[in-house]
Structure formats: structure tokens, C-alpha cells
Amino acid sequence: MPVKKEFIGISTPETVLEQSGSLVPGVSPLKRHYNKTVLVLIDALRADFLFSPDTPMSMTKKLVSQNLALVAKAHTPTVTLPRIKALMTGSVPGFVDVILNFGSTKYEGDNILAQMSRAGRRVVFFGDDTWIKLFSDHFTRYEGTTSFFVTDYTEVDNNVTRHLPLELSAGDFDLLILHYLGLDHIGHLAGPNSPLVPPKLREMDEVIDTVYRSLTKLQGEGLPNLLIVCGDHGMSDQGSHGGASYSETRVPLAFLSTQHRSSTGGVVESEVDQIDLVPTLSELLGLPIPSNNLGHLLMDMVQEQGAEEQLASLLRNTIQLLNLLREDQPGADSEVRGFFHSTCELHSKWLSLTPQERSSAMAHQIQIKYNEVITMATSTITKKLTTYDLPALITCVIGLWTAAILLLLSQQSPVRWVVMVHVISTLYLVGHLTQFQSVWPFSGSGYLISVASLMLVLSTIALQAKKTMKDQVLEWMRSSFYGGGSLCGGFLIAGTLLHTVSLLSSSYVEEEHQTWYFLSTTIHILHLMSVILTMNTNQHPCNASFNSSTSNHFLRSCPKSDVESDQGSHSDKIRQEVLNTAVLLLAARLMRSWNQTGNKWLHLPDIVDWLILADNRILLSVLVAVSLLLILVLQSRRLTWVQTILSATGLFCVFWSRASTGALFLPFVPQMDRGILPARLSFLCVFLVLVSQFLPGQTSRPSVGHMDICLSAWTVLHVLLMRPHNTVLVAFMTVQQSVLCGCKLVLSPSAAAVFYVWMGRAAFFSQGNSNSIATVDVGAGYVGQEDYNAFPVAFLLGLATYAGPIYWFMAFLAKLNTLNPSHRDLHQVYFTVAVTCLLSMVVYAAFVVTERYHLFVWTVFLPKLLYLGMDLVIYYLLSVILVLKYYLWCE
Amino acid sequence: MSAPMNTRLPSKDVYYFTIRSNIYLVVLIAVLTFLPWNTETILDIVSQTLRSSEIIIASILTSNLLIGVYVSQKSNFIKKSLSYRIRAILKGACYYMLATCFFHVIAVLYGAPFFENISQTFHFGALLASTAVFPGLCILGLNVSNWIRVFSQNGADLGPESVIQISAVSSIVGAWVGAFPIPLDWDRDWQEWPITCMVGNLLGYMTGLVISAIHLCVRYNQLRKHKVT
């Protein structure tokens, strides 16, 4: 995937002056056009909120009609953090940047705010604290509001508005940024058509009007003031954002100047890019354009300034873009540069004329030429962002396939030298790919040799294994899945294949949770069916012998003589089994409706939506407390009393920390600051529970393995990382797990592996995750953290996102203990886990490469690829635990 | 599910009757379901899901009942007392309702909405019960051992019973497969719950009927040849 190079360093007014002066002597220098600027950024203000005929924002609309407003197109991803960065730097984030920039670290690159503070201007900020994490160095004064509680849509905005009277009367700022979050929260809560939206828009309208009036009064020093109103991203019809649909990307961009424009403005129909704000604002404030800017100066806005200024601004924009182009792709700017120089000459010729001789036609011509250069430069830069490194992609896919095939055949006899060749050539390829990112240094001999050796490996294996491969796979399937009842075992294989195939359609990728819910429900029901069938067979042994040649596998499990003797206890057992399965099904159904996810039915209300309403806080607290108690009770069966007390403390601390953040209600206990201390205490408890199993004095019950204790410790951590309402899900999972412990649903270890992987996938989606990046719960990364630290936050974030799969894998390990696997079984388990994870990855990676120009590739396919990759990493780490456990522990 | 392997040769008129009734059912369902497709009439399953599914259910029930009556002429059911017969029929109706409720619950467990669309889900349950359970009730009666013989021991005879076994399994599988198109982003009317599942169910039932007719045909001729030689 293409990684964008950032231009490091900050452009200074001196260099800008020097460069522009050397190209066009006598060009007018940077000049400030506005005294005070206010930027009102309304989160999720989509274009039709302001521009539709019956908008509630009537006053703003009136102001707009006297000034200038545009419909701006925001780039994907339409999420606040990348949008803020784009609005201040003018850069377009590549896909990878979204991932790399998940944590909002301090932004070091060139941006408008850095330019402001370098120029000694005062920047004041109120609003979303993402800005403070990014740019806190550049603000003179600031106060952030957290966007943590989506349910709150009044307080977040009042916290911004209450500063206004003081700030506007003092008027000692040069740039005032107000970021209002309320509208976005309403969108997430109730969607764009909810009755909450018009009052909120009216409130925003009043704010804009007040600010505009005060700015008119503040006018002084000969320069007018400027009010900019914009949205960072739009809102889809379901109320969310993050994708690339029309309503998500179109936002208003209004420039309201206190000096009335001579030419008529109003709403300009043509669309501009949102990042065009950056060069325009820089020029209006007399600052150098940030060096990574890709925006294009808005001519409508600088029209007031006269031809000379206009051309100078354009020149500076062009120079900046050409510098960026040269930095990004050395040598690519040669064709543009020739054209640029001729334009510059024309520009200097125009300047050398006396003001009377300067014709507006000539100025217009120069303007058009500059615009052409700018368009050429930006398109060359952005084209690189969307070109694919095809040879590299294909090499990677080949590598993946060889790895997978090697794995499939490793059942047989791994020939050492083949593996060696494979490993070496793969390593070389990886090194090669990471070193060279550009397109064609691939004809080197090393590359060819390694690819050839990969091919060699492939063909050797293929030749060697041609005959036995089919038998091998069949043999493996038969031996590993037969134990769990042929129906369930067969379905586990079929379901895995079905899921792999389903990933080839974008809708099934978006709605992958449905696939997993469907498959896991089906496996339970199939189990139920086979239990009922065996019950009937056993109750009527005479009938069973009626056709014994075909039905003997039902009978095999209990020979005829046994059936009659313990028929009573047997039917009891079966009743128990049916009851167990019913509990499993019920829990699965509740978990399914806990969080709506995906795309198509995202707007439907779910249980969580109702629980997190402010009125239901007490109920939520009671529910969470009950589920924590349930978890504790179910766990305590496996633990010694010391461990029970430890995990009880841990769970209590979880509740305490949630209560401290205000999400839950807890009487009689003091609230700690942001719940950091309690969260850390429960981290400690988790650690102690883990350690306690190694203490010499503790003799745990013989039936309890180490894995059970690890599972209990993980449960405490799991609860800590979840949002409060998802705690109930963990309780459901614990119930399911303890039911499954005694259930005969899966009997052979390999079938159990696949089954638990399925349960993990279903749990992954039921906690609210989806295959879009927007659903990652970033808040979980900050549990028990005071400020941003890249490593722990990323670590916790990974754990929290994949909490469900990790839980079920641990549960699988605990279950594996009770199955007493033989060596051969273990080997098959490794193999099965690896195949189930790799199969979808391999097929999907190849598919995405062939579909790289698909319409949904950025919004659907690539995020899924990332999730799959992450999935592979998680399962790889978990398998390492498995291997370690059995090769070091048991022997 | 492997095909029934029974070796008992049915009588000739039962054999012909079964094949003919299968063809009749297939044609009937095809006409009722696919001829009025998208016509906005009362039989259109897309716009008038409830009403048209009621009609389809009623026709399937009557046809199966008639088949049952024909088959039972040869059994000893007809010789029992009238009160016994009435009680049996009422019991059968109860079992049918129970099966409907069971399938309703299963559909909810599979993710059908719990509070909304209750009547749609219930109609789906009724349709599934009338293709998967009701024919069995008509032919096998209420005797549990008959059901076990047919469904869990592959012991169906070569006649109506094998038709029941194959068509019941394939209609359930059809309903299961019918859920696949629901998440696709085509935004069609017929992607609404439970239309695809109903259609899948009917298609599965029809496939089952066709397969069982073919199976019957092949096996019958095989066995007859075997007997002749």
C-alpha cells in the first residue's frame, strides 16, 4: 500500500518571500487581510443543514446571502481527527495514515496554528479536546470538552458557549476556534431526522449571529474581521459518519466578513475541496501556506484584494505545491516546471508595466495559467496516493499462498531444505519490499532469484504431494471432526468454507456479523437436532435395530446392552443437554441484539441504545452489578478463596471506576478522578490472580488447570476494557462458557477449535465492532491511563477490540484440558487453528488485489483486510500460547 | 442426509399415485408463487406477503390432506371408530400449531425481530410447518415410532414416506438458504423478512418433491428388475 511521505519542516515567511521574489521580482509580499478571525466548526454539520430552503439556521443563511458560502467536499475518512488535521494542514490522509494516526499524538508538521504562533499571534480554542491533544503548544488559551459521552449533547456545547461573552468583549485573540460537538452526538444518538436536530441548529444559529455581531463591533485597526463557519464532516442518513457517501462528505464552508463585499456572493454552487480552506485562510491571514497543503486557493475569496494581490497569492500557492511535489516524487515536476516558469515570466512582465497599462485580460490569463499549474501539481501528487504497487502486491500474495500451501502440506513430511529455502526467500522479499517503496526497482537479481525460489518451493511440494494431498486432507477432516457428531463436524467445515466465500461480496463483508450469528446459531440447532435424534434411537432400541446397517453410527456410542440398563439416567442426560443448548441459544440471541452493527440495519434501535439513555442509568448500574456478581459466582467454582477475593476486588474496582466516570451509579463510595485509580487497582488484581497460581502454598483443585485461572484473570480484564453496558455481554459469555464446559456439543479437539473460533467471531461483532474502522472503541485504550502513551494505549486498544475472540480462545484452551488430547490431536489442533485463520486471509488478499479498483475498496474491502491481518496476528499470538503450554508445560 | 435405502417394493397404484401427487404439488406451488410475482394482486408474495402466504399454506394443507386420505384408505386408520378419528385429527392440528410455534421460536433465535413483524414470522413458521411437518402428520399419523423410523433411522418405505423425508429436509434447508440474500445491498422489496425465507422454503419443498419423485422412479425400476430376474 502506498505510504505518503510527509514534508518535514515548516515554511517560513522569509523563504516564501525569497522564493516568490526570485521567480517574479517585485511581487507583493504576504499581507494580512483580516484582523480577527473566528472559526466556528460544527461537528457533523452537513451541507443541507445550512443550505436547504427550510433550514432552522435563518440568521446564518441571511448572513451567507450577503457573503460567500461554498459546498465543500471532505475527504474520507470522514472522522473528526483526520478532518481536523486536514483543516489545519491541508493534507489528504492516505489510508495507512488513518491507522498510524489512531492515537491523537501531538502533531509536529506544518500547519496554520504553528504558523500563527510563529508569527506571534494569539490563538484561543474552545471545544473538542482532540485539538488540544494535537495542537496544545500553539494555543494561548484553551479549554477542551471531552467527546466521551455521546449521550450528552447540551453540556458539551454550553461548555464552549459560556466562554464567548468574555472572549468577545476582551477581543485579544487573533484566531478563535470554537468546535461544537452537540450536533454530532445527536446524530449518533438519534439520526439527522430526529426532533432534536432543529433546536440544536437554532442554537448554533444564535451562536453564529452573536459572534458575527460582536465581530462587527470589534472592528478596528483598519482591517475587517472574518467569521468562518464550517463542518468537519457530514452525517449519513443513519446519523453516523466515516464513509464516503454524499451526505457524509458534503459540508458547508461559509466566509462571513464584517466588511460587506462589493461583488455579490451568496451560495456558490460549484463544489470545492474542504482543504481549500487552508491556503485561502493562510493567505487571508498573511501567513505562509503550510508545506504539506494540497488545497487550492479559493479565488472567490481573494477576489476583493485586487489583481496584484491575487496573482501574488496564487504564485505562493503554486510554489508551495511544486515544492511538495519535488519532495514527494523527485523528478516528476520537470514537465510542470517549464510551464510554471513561462507563467512566472508573464507575471513579472505584467508587474513591470505601469498600473495604467495593466490589462485585466492579461491578469486573468495569468490567473488561469497558475490554476492550471496548480491542478497539474495536485493531480500528480494525489495520483500517487491511489496508484498501487502491483508487483509488490502480487509478491505478497504469492508469499501468502506459498505459506498456506506449505502449511496444508506440512501434515505430511516437511522437507527441511524446502522450508529453509522458503523462509530465506520470504525474509529477503520482506526486506526488499520494506526498503523500496517505489514502483519499479524490481528487476534486480535478488528479487528474481527469491521469487523463483518461492516458485521452486511450490512446485517441489506440489510434485511431492500430488498423490497424497487429497487423501491427506480428507483423512484430516474425517479424523478431526468425526468425534463431534458427523452433522456438526461437517457443518463446521462447510461453514468455514461458506464464510470464506461470503467475503467476496461487499455486502457480506459489511454484514459479516450476520454470517457469524447465522452460523453459530445453526451449529447449536444442529447439535440440538442430533441430540434429539440420538435420544429417539436410544429410547427405542428395537426400532434402532430395524435397519442397523445404515444407522449403526447412532448406535455406536452406546451398545444395545447398556441402553436398557441406564435408560433413565441417559434420558436425564439428554434432557440436560437440550436445556444446555437452549440456554446457549438464548444467550446468543440476546447478545446478538445487544449492539446493532454493520451497515444495513445500523439505524435500528438495540438494547444498548435504550440502556445508555440518561433515565436508565440506575437500571444500567443494577444490571452491570448483577452481571458482575454472576461472573464472580460462576468463576468462583474454579478458584481458590484467595483468587476469588482477588477477582472480587478487581470486579468491584471496575464498577468503581465506571461510577467515577459518571457512567454508573454507586452510592457511598468517593468518586476518583476519571476512575484512574480504581482501574489501576483492578489491573493489579488481574496481575495478582495470574501470579497466584505459581505460589507454592496454593494447591488449586486438581480438576482446575492453569488455563482456567488465566481465563478468570482475563475475564476481569475484559470487563475492565468493555464499556459499562457491554459488561452484561461478558456475563452472557461466562454463562455460555460454563454451560459449554459440561456440554457435549464438541467432542474432538479440532472441532472444538473451530467451534470456539466461531464463538469468538460472533462475540467480536456482538460487542459492537464491525468491519469499518469507525466502530473501534478508542476510549478503551485510555483505561487507567492519564495521558497518551503510544504503546499501552495501542496494546489496550488491541485487547479491547479483540476481547471476544481472546476470551473464547482462552475458553478453548480450558476446554482442551478437559478433553485430554493426545499428541496427534494437538498436532491437528494447531493445524486446524492455522487453517481456519489463514484460509479466509489467503483467499481474501488475492481477491482484494484483483478488485483494487472496486468502488468500495477504500470503505469496505481494505478495512476488512486490516481487520483480517490484525485477526491473524491475534490468533498467531494465542497459538503461540497454545504451543508453549503444551511443549514446555506438560512435558 | 442420505437417501432412504428401503428395499420394500410398494404396490403399483401407490407408486403411481405418489409420483402424480408430487408433480401436482410442484405445479400447484409454482403457479401460486411465481405466476403472480410482482403483479400487485392478492397472490403476489412480495406486496401481499401475509395474504398470499395464507393462500399457499391453505392449498398445501388441503392437497396433503387429500393425499393423506387417499393413502389412509389402505391403512387401518379408516377402520377405527369415529371419535378416535376426530380426536386424532384434533391432536394432529394441535401438533401442527405446536410445530408452527416451534419454527417461530427458531426463527426468532436466528435473528427475526422479537417485537415487530410477529405475524410475518408466524406466517413463516406456519408455512415451514405445513411443508416440513404437516405431510408427515397426514401420512405417518401421531405414532412416534413411525416418525423415528422415517427421520432418524432412514427407514422410510419406497412411497409417500420417502417423499415426506426428503421434502421435509429439503424444505428446511431451503428456508435456511433463503436467508442468504437478506443482507445483500440490492434494496429490493423482496429482501424483506420473511419473503426470501418463504420462497426458499417453497423452492426447497419443490426440489424435495422432484428429487423424491426421481428417486422413487429410479429405485422402483431397479427393484422391479431385481425381482424379475
Interface residues (C-beta under 8 A of the other chain):
Chain A: S505 S506 S507 Y508 E510 E511 Q514 Y517 F518 T521 T522 I525 L533 N536 T537 H540 N543 A544 F546 N547 T550 S551 F554 L585 L586 A588 R589 R592 S593 G598 N599 K600
Chain B: S2 M5 N6 I106 V108 L109 Y110 G111 F114 V144 S145 I148 R149 F151 S152 Q153 N154 G155 W176 A179 I182 P183 L184 D185
